[in-house]
Amino acid sequence: MEIISTKTIVAGILKIYLAFFGLDHVDATELECLATNVYFEARDQDVIGQRAVAHVALNRVKSPNFPDTICDVVKQGPTYRNRPDLPRKYRCQFSWYCDGKSDNIRFQKRNGETVDIVYEAYWTAAAEALEAIVDRSEDPTNGATYYFAHKLVKPRWAEVFIVSATIEDHTFMRPE
């Protein structure tokens, strides 16, 4: 039984894109970080919503106010002094990363059978992430570096930014 993981899906997508589109090398670790972020933040959104989440992370990488790599952007936030690998609960930039829940994505049942809906959702997230990384998709957020789920929260920090787009369940914002 072959084990399906985020790494095997990312490797598969990279193989297809590199072969068919003649793309230069794409860092698989960076793609996995972005794809996983898109999956957890927007897997229930259509491709435009997923693309928007991908572009926010990339817009942050381009900004001097955020870390310089995708993985560092996705994992940004305070950690515990004695456990620098452990993010402080509910204090990071992307809620899924520090909500205390497992970040393991289960693509298979215990008997090895693939959970198609999970596999397809991650594949779509990874494809949108790759399209954004290689600049094959337009930024639907108009340069946003922040967003929030407007049906769930209205954060205080949003008062100092301007709305650049509203896509599905998210409001996207950027500095003026």
Order of alpha helices (4+ residues) and beta strands (2+ residues): alpha-alpha-alpha-alpha-beta-beta-alpha-beta-beta-beta
